[in-house]
Amino acid sequence: MANVRNLKKDINYVLGDIIEAVYIWESANPEKDRKKSEAIIDEAIATFDELIEKVNARDVENHKTHFKGIASELESKGRAMIEKINAL
């Protein structure tokens, strides 16, 4: 982990790409129900808010471990959302 700025960029890019993939799916499948896809978008936005809040936390003892945990949480939640998109 190089720095906090790169972690914030990673969070933004990953979750932004997930939201973009949902929009692409919605435009490719206009006849399908959008409730599940909208739920994925809502989940991505909530995850973004949660992770950015964790990154900006000031009362952390071990910063390196804290940021590695956030990065691994981003990866696991991102993979879960991608699997949901693929299941649509």
Protein Blocks (a to p, Z undefined) as FASTA:
>chain_A
ZZlmlmmmmmmmmmmmmmmmmmmmmmmmmmbcfklmmmmmmmmmmmmmmmmmmmmpmbbf
blmlmmmmmmmmmmmmmmmmmmmmmmZZ
